[in-house]
Each structure stands twice: as structure tokens, then as C-alpha cells.
């Protein structure tokens, strides 16, 4: 008999709770390591909400374009060359948009953080993203606590 696994919908409340704990713990680490005051934390939340949504949308578009490109290229010599060129142009355009978004994020952060804090924040973001990848691969020691 196959073990029953809850549906993704049934896991949604738990996932939301874990994501909230993760965000709170990440914010606590950032606040401590960068020695941010309450105003800086509030402004950082605002930047993250704005930039994060845009970044996620761009990443989703990039995934879709890469998937479409892989599918088209899998056709080998039967691939539609114009479609491949179009998808490659889209991928390049999306990379440019992501880079511009990173520059905008840096400008926004620089308006209320010191250059040292901005640099440290970039390093912490990289560590947190790495921790998320590890958790997604199943190295999920404690989902509420990032390792940075």
C-alpha cells in the first residue's frame, strides 16, 4: 500500500508559517550583522517587497524562456531557427532587466545604508539564497533558522 502524502494545498498553511519564520529569522540576522536601526529595517523591508516581487517575476520569465528554448533545441535539426533566435533574444533581454533591477536595488539601499552595510547585505543575501537551495534539496536541518 502506498503511503499517502498530503496535497500541496494541505501543506500550504505549514509552508506559509515556515516561510514567515524564515523571513523573520533572516531579518533578525541582517539587523544584527549590519547593525541596522528600526528605520533602516523598515526601509529595507519596503525595498525587499518591491524589488523581490519584480525579481521573482523576472526569474519566472527566465525559467519559462529557458524551458521553451530547451524544448525547441531538443528537436535537433527540426528546430525552428527563428524561434530559437527569438528565445535567445528574450533571455538576453531578461538578463539585462535583472541587471538593471540589481542596480536599482543598490541605489535604493544606498539611500539609507552605508556602503559597508550594502556590501555586507549582498554577502548575507548570497548566504541566505544558498541556505534556501540546500533546504530545497532536502538538507533541511531547521527551516526556521538560516545558517549565515
TIZA-204927 format. One record per residue: x, y, z of N, C-alpha, C in turn. Coordinates in pm, whole numbers, padded with zeros to 5 digits, always signed. Example, Ala and Ser with C-alpha at 12.3 -4.5 7.8 and 13.67 -1.06 7.14 Angstrom:
! residues 2
+01319-00569+00780+01230-00450+00780+01320-00330+00780+01285-00225+00708+01367-00106+00714+01290+00003+00787
//
This chain:
! residues 148
+00084-00118+00000+00000+00000+00000+00088+00125+00000+00057+00221-00087+00134+00344-00100+00105+00437+00016+00210+00501+00073+00183+00598+00179+00114+00720+00118+00022+00775+00192-00050+00892+00144+00029+01017+00178+00044+01104+00080+00112+01232+00100+00008+01341+00091+00015+01437+00183-00082+01546+00176-00065+01624+00046-00174+01679-00001-00169+01760-00123-00094+01889-00094-00044+01954-00201+00023+02083-00180-00067+02184-00109-00197+02178-00137-00291+02270-00072-00296+02245+00079-00289+02117+00118-00293+02084+00260-00167+02131+00331-00055+02137+00259+00071+02181+00317+00087+02333+00315-00001+02404+00247+00013+02549+00231+00023+02623+00364-00064+02597+00462-00051+02671+00588+00084+02647+00658+00130+02525+00657+00260+02494+00718+00373+02564+00642+00366+02560+00510+00469+02625+00429+00471+02775+00456+00352+02836+00462+00344+02979+00489+00404+03012+00625+00376+02929+00725+00431+02951+00858+00583+02940+00856+00635+02838+00788+00780+02819+00780+00847+02934+00704+00784+02978+00596+00839+03091+00520+00842+03217+00606+00737+03238+00683+00732+03355+00772+00842+03347+00877+00860+03229+00938+00967+03210+01036+01104+03236+00972+01121+03187+00852+01248+03203+00782+01275+03351+00756+01173+03423+00706+01189+03568+00680+01221+03643+00809+01152+03609+00917+01176+03677+01045+01317+03651+01095+01361+03528+01086+01495+03494+01132+01601+03559+01043+01576+03560+00914+01669+03626+00821+01679+03774+00852+01564+03837+00877+01564+03980+00911+01641+04006+01040+01622+03918+01136+01694+03932+01265+01845+03924+01244+01888+03830+01161+02031+03814+01133+02084+03938+01062+02011+03987+00962+02053+04105+00888+02062+04225+00983+01960+04243+01066+01959+04354+01162+02083+04349+01252+02112+04233+01304+02225+04218+01396+02358+04237+01324+02380+04166+01216+02509+04167+01149+02542+04304+01087+02439+04374+01040+02461+04504+00976+02441+04619+01074+02397+04586+01197+02372+04688+01299+02274+04795+01247+02161+04748+01195+02061+04837+01140+01968+04889+01249+01926+05015+01235+01828+05069+01328+01687+05039+01277+01586+05075+01355+01448+05042+01318+01407+05104+01185+01448+05230+01162+01414+05297+01036+01477+05223+00918+01602+05184+00931+01670+05112+00823+01602+04978+00795+01561+04908+00900+01494+04779+00882+01361+04800+00810+01289+04903+00849+01161+04934+00784+01181+04965+00636+01281+05045+00606+01307+05080+00466+01357+04959+00387+01435+04873+00452+01483+04752+00387+01365+04660+00352+01270+04648+00444+01150+04568+00416+01078+04619+00292+01066+04750+00283+00998+04812+00170+01072+04783+00039+01203+04800+00040+01284+04772-00080+01270+04624-00118+01279+04537-00018+01269+04393-00045+01133+04355-00103+01027+04415-00052+00893+04384-00103+00881+04427-00249+00929+04546-00279+00921+04600-00414+01013+04524-00510+01138+04518-00476+01237+04454-00564+01214+04303-00570+01182+04243-00457+01162+04098-00453+01053+04051-00547+00943+04123-00549+00834+04086-00639+00876+04096-00785+00946+04205-00816+00993+04222-00954+01095+04115-00991+01186+04086-00896+01290+03985-00922+01226+03848-00944+01128+03813-00862+01062+03683-00877+00992+03672-01012+00928+03780-01054+00860+03779-01184+00962+03759-01297+01075+03830-01289+01179+03814-01392+01236+03673-01392+01261+03619-01274+01317+03483-01266+01220+03381-01324+01091+03400-01298+00991+03308-01354+00988+03319-01506+00997+03441-01558+01002+03459-01703+01127+03393-01761+01241+03410-01693+01365+03348-01741+01353+03196-01743+01295+03138-01638+01277+02992-01634+01191+02946-01751+01085+03020-01777+00995+02983-01886+01067+02990-02021+01143+03095-02043+01217+03110-02170+01320+02998-02183+01394+02969-02076+01494+02862-02082+01428+02727-02112+01313+02703-02049+01241+02578-02073+01196+02569-02219+01140+02679-02269+01097+02680-02409+01216+02659-02503+01328+02722-02470+01448+02708-02553+01498+02563-02551+01500+02501-02435+01540+02360-02426+01449+02272-02509+01318+02297-02499+01221+02219-02576+01244+02234-02726+01267+02356-02769+01288+02380-02912+01418+02316-02959+01522+02328-02878+01652+02271-02917+01650+02119-02916+01562+02061-02835+01552+01915-02830+01504+01858-02963+01447+01943-03046+01400+01898-03178+01515+01876-03276+01636+01914-03232+01753+01893-03317+01745+01972-03445+01770+01904-03557+01771+01974-03686+01633+02023-03726+01528+01976-03659+01393+02020-03688+01350+02143-03609+01444+02198-03532+01412+02315-03450+01384+02436-03539+01291+02516-03494+01257+02640-03565+01364+02744-03532+01450+02773-03629+01564+02864-03606+01518+03003-03563+01411+03051-03621+01360+03184-03584+01312+03183-03439+01249+03074-03399+01201+03062-03260+01320+03057-03164+01424+02983-03198+01544+02976-03114+01605+03115-03101+01617+03187-03212+01673+03323-03208+01588+03415-03122+01456+03402-03134+01365+03485-03055+01381+03456-02906+01388+03328-02871+01402+03290-02730+01537+03334-02674+01641+03323-02754+01773+03370-02707+01770+03521-02685+01705+03595-02773+01693+03740-02756+01613+03773-02631+01506+03697-02606+01426+03718-02485+01510+03692-02360+01587+03584-02362+01671+03550-02247+01772+03662-02220+01833+03713-02325+01930+03821-02310+01862+03947-02256+01744+03980-02307+01669+04095-02262+01633+04082-02113+01591+03964-02073+01554+03941-01933+01676+03953-01842+01792+03905-01887+01914+03920-01808+01946+04068-01789+01929+04148-01894+01952+04292-01884+01857+04357-01786+01731+04314-01790+01632+04368-01695+01668+04331-01551+01716+04208-01533+01755+04164-01398+01874+04246-01348+01970+04272-01437+02086+04354-01400+02042+04496-01364+01952+04554-01443+01901+04688-01415+01828+04690-01280+01755+04584-01250+01686+04574-01122+01786+04569-01007+01897+04495-01025+02001+04490-00923+02061+04629-00900+02082+04702-01009+02136+04838-00996+02038+04927-00921+01910+04915-00951+01807+04993-00883+01805+04958-00733+01816+04830-00704+01818+04786-00565+01938+04849-00492+02054+04846-00555+02174+04905-00493+02155+05054-00466+02095+05125-00562+02068+05268-00544+01975+05291-00425+01869+05210-00420+01772+05226-00310+01837+05195-00174+01913+05087-00169+01979+05051-00043+02079+05159+00000+02149+05216-00098+02250+05319-00069+02188+05447-00014+02058+05463-00029+01993+05584+00021+01974+05580+00173+01989+05463+00235+01971+05456+00381+02071+05362+00451+02161+05304+00374+02264+05218+00431+02401+05271+00389+02502+05242+00470+02638+05281+00434+02689+05186+00326+02793+05225+00252+02848+05133+00152+02888+04998+00214+02942+05001+00335+02981+04876+00403+02857+04790+00432+02750+04852+00477+02628+04776+00504+02571+04717+00375+02573+04793+00267+02522+04743+00139+02604+04621+00095+02736+04631+00107+02823+04519+00068+02798+04397+00158+02788+04420+00288+02762+04309+00380+02625+04246+00352+02528+04330+00320+02395+04280+00290+02398+04189+00167+02472+04228+00065+02487+04144-00053+02543+04008-00018+02643+04004+00069+02700+03877+00113+02601+03792+00191+02525+03857+00279+02425+03782+00356+02315+03728+00265+02274+03807+00166+02173+03759+00071+02223+03633+00000+02349+03633-00041+02405+03516-00109+02404+03395-00017+02439+03415+00110+02438+03304+00205+02297+03252+00227+02201+03342+00237+02063+03301+00260+02009+03226+00137+02041+03276+00016+01998+03204-00105+02057+03064-00109+02184+03050-00069+02248+02919-00065+02177+02828+00034+02139+02882+00149+02069+02804+00250+01933+02757+00197+01865+02846+00124+01737+02809+00066+01755+02694-00032+01858+02701-00117+01885+02592-00213+01912+02461-00138+01987+02468-00029+02015+02347+00049+01887+02289+00106+01801+02377+00158+01675+02330+00215+01587+02267+00108+01587+02325-00013+01507+02270-00122+01559+02135-00166+01689+02111-00150+01747+01981-00187+01732+01879-00075+01676+01920+00038+01649+01824+00144+01744+01831+00261+01838+01924+00261+01928+01939+00376+01862+02033+00474+01744+01996+00518+01653+02082+00593+01668+02058+00743+01779+02104+00801+01803+02084+00943+01697+02156+01026+01681+02286+01003+01584+02366+01076+01539+02478+00984+01420+02464+00924+01377+02561+00826+01357+02701+00881+01347+02717+01009+01328+02850+01065+01458+02923+01090+01569+02856+01069+01697+02918+01103+01794+02911+00986+01820+03026+00922+01923+03026+00818+02061+03003+00880+02152+02954+00802+02286+02924+00851+02386+03039+00845+02356+03152+00781+02463+03252+00758+02541+03287+00878
//
